Amino acid sequence: MPARTGVLADTASIAETSPTVQTGRGSKIGDSDPGAVEAPHEANFQPSATGDSIPGVNDGAGSHSTRRGTLLEVRLSPRSLRRAEAGALWFWPSDLAEPDSLPAEPATLLLLEPRGKAVASALYDPASPAPIRIYHSGRTDLSEDLVAARWHEAIAWRRKLIPPDTNAFRVLHSEGDRTPGLIVDRFGSHLSFALGCAQWRQHIPALLALLPEDWDITSACVESQGASENLLGHAPASVPYLVNGFTLFARSEGGQKTGAFLDQRENYRRLLEWINCLDSREYGLDLYSSNGGFARHLAARLQRVEAIERGQSALDLLAEGLKADGVKNVQAIRSDVMTYLQGKVQARRTYDAVIVDPPAFAKQRPEKHGALRQYAAVNAKALRLVRSGGLFVSCSCSQHISAEDLMDVMREAAHQNGKTLQILEKRGQSGDHPILMQAPETEYLKCFYFRVI
């Protein structure tokens, strides 16, 4: 997720160099094995000029760790210093001059250059696939004041960003909001924390005390290493929330990520505008519907919508939303998507708008080749069902599938079906899931709109 001038000076940032830590649909940050480190990205970085040298450390001499205040001082290897200078914000024990200098428990680190000057402050959690994550350049404690300042800054930005007909959004986006390893999502009156670094656990009570009163938060929980813990109140199994004026439901525990996907909100709204341009507005098809975000927006403009989802839990959430808003023109169908598509192809069925928004087929880089085959198969089959003049939307939340990869998939799908596609728009995740220019890995969601001619 995020980066800036310096490492994490006073604006959001991260230049993640790990190619396999998945941050997209269907997984929390840090669910995947980070694997090998790629070449660093360019960034304007200078080690802190005011960093203190460690007494007793000679130029290039042997390394050791020393605790000064709350920070455990460790030295980067020369190779890893070059990565830091290029903007990298994730590191591993092998990046240190002496990997064995790290403790067995989570700690807050001060990363030093080989000569002993301070480079950055970082969180260390040996249980995380990205165990060392920078949160500030130079020497800075993860104090209550620092955490509160970043919390208030993130909320102030969301107040400008989120429309009044929406009460569900990402409050903190890990490195994107300079809180590496901490994700916070709001679902109406419910708040969900997801921890990728254990150190954030001690700051949650203070953050709850700083909640805006007008949010009317009545329940909160935290997800960490697959376990859920109640923090405030007692949320029902499913909690309602508003997205663009539509009622959706999320799982208060055990749902996707922190309960439901929030990264398509702006794409949902844009969908309404594109459907308004269609000559025919009768039938829509939403594949991998989850709790019905795209289906609900299709139903606001089309006469009939089919929402296809294999998971019964997601279909139950979709049904709750339909009931809450009195929607009658969505048919929720439990089925394997490819099986359903094959039946519609054989029946020669066509639709005015088709959405393909699958889960992350590639959660790690070695899975990319197989994932591309899956994207190719479902997009080719689904595109066949779109009538001339219709709308086709193809999405990928796999960080390891690039926009160019998805566009290649669509070119081949068009060729197989003898269709011509106009590219209407290329979009990504909503603004409350920030993308950092210096960190391409933070851009995981692709959402392409096509007109079939």
C-alpha positions in Angstrom: 0.0 0.0 0.0 1.9 3.5 0.2 5.4 6.4 0.1 6.9 10.0 -0.2 9.9 12.2 0.0 11.9 10.7 2.7 10.4 7.4 3.8 7.3 8.3 5.7 7.8 12.0 6.4 4.5 13.7 6.9 2.3 12.3 4.2 1.0 8.8 3.5 3.5 6.5 1.9 4.8 3.0 1.1 6.9 1.7 -1.7 6.3 -2.0 -1.2 8.8 -4.0 -3.0 7.5 -7.4 -2.1 5.9 -9.0 -5.2 3.6 -11.5 -3.3 1.9 -9.8 -0.3 -1.7 -9.7 -1.4 -3.8 -6.7 -0.5 -6.8 -7.2 -2.7 -10.2 -8.9 -2.5 -10.6 -11.9 -0.3 -7.5 -11.6 1.9 -6.2 -9.4 4.7 -2.9 -7.6 4.3 -0.1 -10.0 5.0 -2.1 -13.2 4.2 0.5 -14.3 1.6 4.1 -15.3 1.7 6.1 -12.2 0.7 8.7 -14.2 -1.2 11.6 -12.6 -3.0 12.2 -8.9 -3.2 12.0 -7.2 -6.5 14.2 -4.4 -7.7 13.6 -1.2 -5.7 11.5 1.7 -7.0 12.8 5.1 -7.6 12.1 7.7 -4.8 13.6 10.8 -3.4 15.0 9.5 -0.2 17.7 10.7 2.2 18.6 9.1 5.5 17.8 11.4 8.4 20.4 14.0 8.7 19.8 14.3 12.4 20.0 10.6 13.1 22.4 9.8 16.0 25.4 7.6 15.6 25.6 4.7 17.9 28.4 5.0 20.4 31.1 2.3 19.8 30.1 1.5 16.2 33.0 2.0 13.8 32.6 2.6 10.1 31.7 -0.7 8.6 32.4 -2.5 11.8 30.4 -5.5 13.2 26.7 -5.0 13.9 24.7 -5.3 17.1 21.3 -4.2 18.4 20.8 -1.6 21.1 17.6 -0.4 22.8 17.3 3.4 23.1 14.1 4.4 24.7 11.3 2.4 23.2 13.2 1.7 19.9 15.4 -1.3 19.3 18.3 -0.2 17.1 19.3 -2.5 14.2 21.4 -1.9 11.2 20.4 -2.5 7.6 22.8 -4.3 5.3 24.4 -2.1 2.5 22.2 -3.8 -0.1 19.0 -3.1 1.9 20.0 0.5 2.5 20.0 1.0 -1.2 16.4 -0.4 -1.2 15.5 2.1 1.5 17.0 4.9 -0.5 14.8 3.8 -3.4 11.7 4.1 -1.2 11.1 0.5 0.0 9.0 0.4 3.2 8.9 -3.4 3.8 11.9 -5.3 5.0 12.7 -8.8 6.3 15.3 -10.2 8.8 17.6 -11.0 5.9 17.8 -7.3 5.1 19.7 -6.6 8.4 23.4 -6.8 8.9 22.7 -9.2 11.7 19.3 -11.0 11.4 19.8 -12.7 14.7 19.7 -9.3 16.4 15.9 -9.3 16.2 13.9 -10.4 19.2 11.4 -13.3 19.2 8.5 -10.9 20.1 7.1 -7.9 18.3 9.1 -4.7 18.8 9.5 -1.2 17.5 12.7 -0.7 15.6 15.0 2.1 14.6 16.6 1.1 11.3 20.2 2.4 11.0 22.5 2.8 8.0 25.8 0.8 8.2 27.6 3.9 9.7 25.0 4.2 12.5 22.8 7.1 11.4 19.0 6.8 11.7 17.1 5.8 8.5 13.6 5.1 9.7 11.4 3.8 12.5 9.6 0.6 11.9 7.2 -2.0 13.4 8.5 -5.5 13.7 6.2 -8.5 14.0 7.8 -11.9 13.4 4.3 -13.4 12.8 3.7 -11.1 9.8 4.7 -12.1 6.2 6.1 -8.6 5.9 7.7 -8.5 9.4 9.4 -5.1 9.3 7.3 -2.1 8.1 8.4 1.5 8.2 6.0 4.0 9.8 8.1 7.2 9.9 11.5 8.5 8.6 14.1 9.1 11.2 13.8 8.4 14.9 10.1 8.6 16.0 8.3 6.6 18.6 4.9 5.2 17.8 3.4 7.4 20.5 -0.3 8.0 21.3 0.0 11.5 19.9 1.4 10.3 16.6 -1.3 7.6 16.2 -4.0 10.1 17.2 -2.7 12.7 14.6 -2.8 10.1 11.8 -6.3 9.0 12.9 -7.6 12.5 12.8 -6.0 13.2 9.5 -7.5 10.1 7.9 -11.0 10.9 9.2 -10.7 14.5 8.0 -9.9 13.3 4.5 -12.8 10.8 4.5 -15.2 13.6 5.4 -14.3 15.4 2.2 -14.2 12.2 0.1 -17.3 10.2 1.2 -20.8 11.4 -0.1 -23.7 11.8 2.4 -25.5 8.8 1.0 -22.7 6.5 2.1 -21.8 5.4 5.7 -19.4 2.6 4.9 -15.8 3.2 3.9 -12.2 2.4 4.8 -11.1 4.7 7.6 -7.4 3.6 7.7 -5.7 1.9 4.8 -2.5 0.6 6.4 0.5 2.3 4.8 -1.8 4.4 2.7 -2.6 6.4 5.8 0.8 5.9 7.4 -0.5 3.1 9.7 1.3 0.1 8.4 -0.4 -3.1 9.3 -3.6 -1.5 10.5 -6.8 -1.4 8.5 -10.1 0.0 9.9 -13.4 -0.2 8.0 -16.7 1.4 9.0 -20.0 -0.3 8.2 -22.6 2.1 9.4 -22.7 1.8 13.2 -20.1 -1.0 13.2 -16.3 -0.6 13.1 -13.9 -3.4 12.2 -10.1 -3.4 12.8 -7.8 -5.8 11.0 -4.2 -6.1 12.4 -1.2 -7.0 10.4 1.2 -5.9 13.1 0.6 -6.8 16.8 1.7 -3.4 18.1 -1.5 -1.7 17.0 -3.6 -3.7 19.5 -2.5 -1.5 22.4 -3.7 1.7 20.5 -7.2 0.5 19.7 -8.8 1.7 22.9 -7.5 5.2 22.3 -8.7 5.2 18.8 -12.2 4.1 19.9 -12.2 7.0 22.4 -11.5 9.4 19.5 -14.4 8.3 17.3 -16.5 11.1 15.8 -19.8 11.3 17.8 -21.8 11.7 14.6 -20.8 8.3 13.4 -22.8 6.7 16.2 -20.6 3.6 16.5 -22.3 1.1 18.7 -20.1 -2.0 18.1 -16.5 -2.8 17.1 -14.4 -5.9 16.6 -10.8 -6.7 15.7 -9.5 -9.4 13.4 -6.0 -10.7 13.9 -4.4 -13.9 12.6 -7.7 -15.5 11.8 -9.3 -14.8 15.2 -12.0 -12.2 15.9 -12.4 -10.4 19.2 -15.3 -8.1 20.3 -14.2 -4.7 21.4 -17.4 -2.7 21.8 -21.1 -3.5 22.1 -22.6 -6.6 20.6 -23.1 -6.4 16.8 -25.6 -8.7 15.1 -24.3 -11.4 12.8 -24.9 -9.1 9.9 -24.8 -5.3 10.0 -26.5 -2.9 7.5 -24.7 -0.1 5.8 -25.3 2.4 3.0 -23.3 2.6 -0.2 -24.5 5.3 -2.7 -27.9 5.2 -1.0 -28.3 1.4 -1.3 -28.6 -0.9 1.8 -26.0 -3.7 1.9 -25.1 -6.1 4.7 -21.7 -7.2 6.0 -20.7 -10.0 8.4 -19.7 -8.6 11.7 -17.3 -11.5 12.2 -15.7 -14.0 9.7 -16.5 -12.0 6.6 -14.2 -11.0 3.7 -11.4 -8.9 5.1 -13.1 -6.8 7.7 -16.6 -7.9 6.8 -17.3 -6.9 3.2 -15.6 -5.3 0.2 -15.7 -1.5 0.1 -13.2 -0.8 -2.7 -15.7 -0.7 -5.6 -18.0 2.1 -4.3 -17.0 4.7 -6.9 -17.2 2.1 -9.6 -20.7 1.3 -8.6 -21.7 4.9 -8.9 -20.0 5.2 -12.3 -21.9 2.1 -13.5 -25.2 3.9 -13.1 -24.0 6.7 -15.4 -22.9 4.2 -18.1 -26.1 2.3 -18.0 -28.0 5.5 -18.6 -26.2 5.6 -22.0 -27.6 2.2 -23.1 -30.3 2.1 -25.7 -31.7 -1.1 -24.2 -32.0 -1.5 -20.4 -33.7 -4.8 -19.8 -31.5 -7.5 -18.5 -28.3 -7.5 -16.4 -26.0 -10.2 -15.1 -23.7 -9.8 -12.1 -21.1 -12.6 -11.8 -19.4 -13.4 -8.5 -22.0 -11.1 -6.9 -20.8 -11.4 -3.2 -23.3 -9.3 -1.1 -24.7 -7.6 -4.2 -22.9 -4.3 -4.7 -22.9 -4.4 -8.5 -26.3 -6.2 -8.7 -28.0 -3.6 -6.6 -26.8 -0.8 -8.8 -27.7 -2.7 -12.0 -31.2 -3.2 -10.6 -31.7 0.5 -10.2 -31.5 1.0 -13.9 -32.5 -2.4 -15.5 -35.7 -4.3 -15.5 -34.3 -7.6 -14.4 -30.9 -8.7 -12.8 -29.4 -12.1 -12.1 -26.8 -12.2 -9.3 -24.7 -15.3 -9.4 -22.7 -16.3 -6.3 -21.5 -19.7 -5.1 -21.3 -18.9 -1.4 -24.6 -19.2 0.5 -23.4 -16.8 3.2 -22.9 -14.0 0.7 -26.3 -14.8 -0.9 -27.9 -14.5 2.5 -26.4 -11.0 2.9 -27.6 -10.1 -0.6 -31.1 -11.2 0.3 -31.1 -9.1 3.5 -30.2 -6.0 1.4 -32.9 -6.7 -1.1 -35.5 -7.1 1.6 -34.4 -3.9 3.4 -34.9 -1.8 0.3 -37.9 -3.7 -1.0 -36.1 -4.6 -4.3 -38.0 -7.2 -6.4 -36.1 -7.3 -9.7 -32.9 -9.1 -8.5 -32.8 -12.9 -8.8 -30.1 -14.3 -6.5 -28.8 -17.6 -7.8 -26.4 -20.0 -6.1 -24.2 -21.5 -8.7 -20.7 -22.0 -10.0 -20.1 -19.1 -12.4 -18.6 -21.1 -15.3 -21.4 -23.7 -15.0 -24.0 -21.0 -15.1 -22.4 -19.3 -18.0 -22.3 -22.5 -20.1 -26.0 -23.0 -19.6 -26.7 -19.4 -20.7 -24.5 -19.8 -23.8 -26.3 -23.0 -24.8 -29.6 -21.2 -24.3 -28.4 -18.3 -26.5 -29.3 -15.9 -23.8 -28.1 -12.2 -24.0 -27.9 -9.3 -21.6 -27.6 -5.5 -21.8 -25.0 -5.4 -19.1 -22.7 -8.0 -17.7 -20.3 -7.6 -14.7 -17.3 -9.9 -14.1 -15.8 -9.2 -10.6 -14.2 -12.4 -9.4 -12.2 -13.1 -6.3 -8.4 -12.9 -6.3 -7.4 -15.7 -8.6 -3.7 -14.9 -8.0 -2.9 -14.2 -4.3 0.8 -15.0 -4.8 3.0 -14.4 -7.8 3.6 -18.1 -8.6 -0.2 -18.4 -9.1 -0.3 -15.7 -11.9 -0.1 -18.0 -14.9 -3.0 -20.2 -13.7 -5.0 -17.1 -12.7 -4.6 -15.6 -16.2 -6.2 -18.8 -17.6 -9.1 -18.4 -15.2 -9.6 -14.7 -16.1 -9.5 -15.6 -19.8 -12.0 -18.4 -19.5 -14.6 -16.5 -17.5 -14.3 -13.2 -19.5 -14.5 -15.0 -22.9 -17.6 -16.9 -21.8 -19.3 -13.9 -20.2 -18.6 -11.6 -23.2 -20.4 -13.9 -25.5 -23.6 -13.1 -23.7 -23.5 -9.3 -24.2 -25.8 -8.0 -27.0 -24.6 -5.4 -29.5 -24.5 -2.0 -27.9 -24.4 -3.5 -24.4 -22.0 -2.8 -21.5 -19.3 -5.2 -20.3 -17.4 -4.6 -17.0 -14.3 -6.7 -16.2 -12.5 -6.5 -12.9 -9.5 -8.0 -11.2 -8.5 -7.5 -7.6 -5.3 -9.6 -7.9 -2.4 -7.4 -7.3 -0.2 -9.6 -9.4 -2.5 -9.2 -12.5 -1.6 -5.9 -14.1 -3.9 -3.6 -16.0 -2.0 -4.7 -19.2 -2.6 -8.4 -18.3 -6.3 -7.8 -18.0 -6.5 -5.8 -21.2 -4.7 -8.7 -23.0 -7.3 -11.0 -21.6 -10.1 -8.8 -23.0 -8.4 -8.6 -26.4 -8.4 -12.4 -26.6 -12.0 -12.6 -25.3 -13.1 -10.2 -28.0 -11.2 -12.1 -30.7 -12.7 -15.5 -29.6 -16.2 -14.1 -29.7 -15.8 -12.0 -32.9 -16.8 -8.9 -31.0 -15.4 -5.4 -31.2 -15.0 -3.5 -27.9 -14.8 0.2 -27.2 -12.8 1.0 -24.1 -15.1 3.4 -22.2 -13.1 3.8 -19.1 -10.3 2.3 -17.0 -10.8 2.6 -13.3 -9.4 1.3 -10.0 -10.2 1.2 -6.3 -12.1 3.9 -4.5 -10.2 6.9 -3.0 -10.5 5.6 0.5 -8.1 2.8 -0.6 -5.3 5.2 -1.7 -2.7 4.3 -4.4 0.7 5.8 -4.0 2.7 6.8 -7.1 6.0 5.5 -5.7 4.5 2.1 -4.9 2.9 0.3 -7.8 2.0 -2.6 -5.6 -0.6 -0.4 -3.9 -2.7 -0.5 -7.1 -4.4 -3.8 -6.9 -8.0 -3.3 -8.3 -8.7 -2.9 -12.0 -12.2 -2.1 -13.3 -12.6 -1.7 -17.0 -15.8 -0.6 -18.8 -16.4 -1.7 -22.4 -19.1 -1.1 -25.0 -19.8 -4.0 -27.3 -20.3 -2.9 -30.9 
